[in-house]
Amino acid sequence: MIIGIITAITFPLYNTFVENIEYKVCENNRIMLENNYKTYLEYEQIEDKEMVFNDFLDEYDQKICPDGGEIIYKDGHILCTKHSNIIDDTEDQPVPYLYDYHLKIMME
Ligand SMILES: [Zn+2]
């Protein structure tokens, strides 16, 4: 009985914890990818285009989103379909302060 209660309490907390971690990993990976991509553009003297990014992403041998979100490139920013809140997604709400931070980047 006690175990049942503890599980009931900790399980949602654990889920939120994992979601937050995944969100942060995804965010960090995207920042890293963006840095690599911009370095690549500079080094190769290539113009920044969505197609160029997609080729770069194909060659990029690292998983970006731990939650299997799709990585898309929009207006110079690398977004995740699961963690960037591009699509109306009521299930996966991003961490509020991180989302604000992301919005600030997008408005710059
Ligand atoms: Zn993601």
Boltz pocket constraint, residues with backbone or C-beta under 6 A from the ligand:
constraints:
  - pocket:
      binder: B
      contacts: [[A, 22], [A, 26], [A, 27], [A, 64], [A, 65], [A, 66], [A, 67], [A, 68], [A, 69], [A, 80], [A, 81], [A, 82], [A, 83], [A, 84]]
      max_distance: 6.0
